[in-house]
Structure formats: C-alpha cells, structure tokens
C-alpha cells in the first residue's frame, strides 16, 4: 500500500517535520541515518545507525540535519491522508 504513494517531487512537505525535505542525490554516500517518524520505535527501512544507508533513497532538511528514508516518508503521507478518516 505504501509503495503506491508517489514521491516524485524534489522537495516534499510532510506532517512529521516543519520544513520541506529535499530528495537526496541518487549517489549520496555520506552515512546519513533515518530519523524515523515522531513516535515510531524504528525506521521502516530498518536503518538503526549511521553508515547503513548506502543505496537507500531518502529526503533531508539541511537546516535541521533531519533525514527520512523513503519508506518513512511514505508512511507519514499515508497517515496524513488516512489517519483522520471517519468512514
């Protein structure tokens, strides 16, 4: 279900963070770690520490030093779309 959520914008706004997040360059290899969603106990990709993210797509807020993997990004968008449903 989460894979159906498209992340095709270079800058995305999500509920989990106050600023827009910019897509990491495809060849990034700086050891970033997913900061996971607020209230989550783990990253949905399984990142648990720095230098595990080689080849993992993600997004970043440079101002806050905040990174999210694509799975956590999709989960935040899914929650924002479906979290307040009344049906």
ZADRENNU-953475 format. One record per residue: x, y, z of N, C-alpha, C, O in turn; residue in three letters. Coordinates in steps of 0.2 Angstrom, whole numbers, plus 5000, padded with zeros to 4 digits. Atoms other than C-alpha are relative to their C-alpha. Layout:
<nukes>
XYZXYZXYZXYZALA...
</nukes>
This chain:
<nukes>
500449945000500050005000500450065000500350114996UNK499649945000501450125004500450024994500550074992UNK499649995006502350094988499550044995499850074990UNK500449965005500850174979500050075001499850114996UNK499949934998501250344987500650024996501150004997UNK499549985004502250434974500450065003500150105007UNK499649954998503750534979500450034995501050024994UNK499649975006504250624963500250075000500550094996UNK499849935000504450794969500750015003500949975008UNK499350004997506250854973499950035007500450025011UNK500149974993505550954989499349985002498849994998UNK500750034998504150874999499950035007500450045011UNK500249974994503250945014499649945004499149915001UNK500450054997502650815027499850025007500050085009UNK500349994994501750815044500650005006500650035011UNK499550024995503250745054500650065001501050055005UNK499549954999504350895051499850074997499450084993UNK500249935001504151085050500250034993499950084991UNK499749985007505251115034499949954995499849894996UNK500050055005505151045017500749965000501249985003UNK499450045000506350905014500249994993499749984988UNK499750015006507450884999500249934998500549905003UNK499850075001507750724990500850005000501150044997UNK499250015001509550654992500249994993499849964989UNK499850025006510550644977500149934999500249895004UNK500050085000510550464970500649975002500749915004UNK499450034998512350444973500350025007500950015008UNK499849984993512450504991500349945004500049895004UNK499750054996513550405002500450035006501050025007UNK499749974995513850515017499849975007500050005012UNK500150034994513250395030499450025004499350015010UNK500649974997511550485034499649945003499749885001UNK500550054996510350395046499350035000499250095000UNK500749984999508450395046499850025007500049995012UNK500249974993507750505060499449975002499149995007UNK500750034999506150405059499550055002499650105004UNK500549964998504450475062499950015007500149965011UNK500249994993503950555078499649955003499149935000UNK500450054997503350425090500149934997499949885000UNK499950075003503950275079500649985004501150015007UNK499450034996505150155088500649984995501149974998UNK499450025005506150115072499850034993499350044991UNK500149985007506450165054499749944996499949884997UNK500450065004505350065042500549974995500349914992UNK499550035004506850035031500549955004500849905001UNK499650044995507749955046500750035001501150005004UNK499449974999509150085047500050015008499550045011UNK500049994993509750085065500650045002500750065008UNK499549964999511350185064500350044994500150024989UNK499749975006512450295053500449954996500649904999UNK499650045005513350225038499749934998500049884997UNK500450065002511950095034499650024994499249984991UNK500449975005511150205021500250004993499950034988UNK499850005007512150175005499549974996499349914997UNK500550025005510950154991499350005002498849984998UNK500749994997509450195002499850074998500150124999UNK500349945002508350334994499850045007499550015011UNK500349964994507950475007499950074998500150104993UNK500149935000507550655010500350035006500450005011UNK499649974995508450785020499750085001499650114996UNK500049934998508150955029500750025002500950015008UNK499349984999509851035028500050055007500550045011UNK500049954994509351175041500049965007500349995012UNK500150044993508851045055500549945000500449905005UNK499650065000510050905050499549945001499749905006UNK500550054999508550795048499949964994499849994988UNK500050045006508450645036499449955002499349925007UNK500550065000507050515032500149964994500249994989UNK499950055006507150365021499350014997498850034999UNK500650005004505850345008499449975003498849995002UNK500550044997504850215017499650045006499050045007UNK500349964995504650335032499650064998499150085000UNK500449955003504150475021499349984997498850014999UNK500650025002502850375013499549985006498950005005UNK500450024994502150315030499750075003499150075004UNK500249944998502050495035499450034996498950054998UNK500549985005501050545019499449965001498849985001UNK500650055000499950385021499650025007499050035007UNK500349984993499550435040499650074999499150085001UNK500349945001499150615034499450004996498950034997UNK500650015004497950555021499549965003498949985003UNK500450054998497150415030499950005008499449975010UNK500050004992497450455049499350035003499150015008UNK500649974997495850565051499449984996498950024997UNK500650025003494650465041499449995005499649965010UNK500650024996492850445048499649954998499149935000UNK500450055003492250305037500349945003500049885001UNK
</nukes>
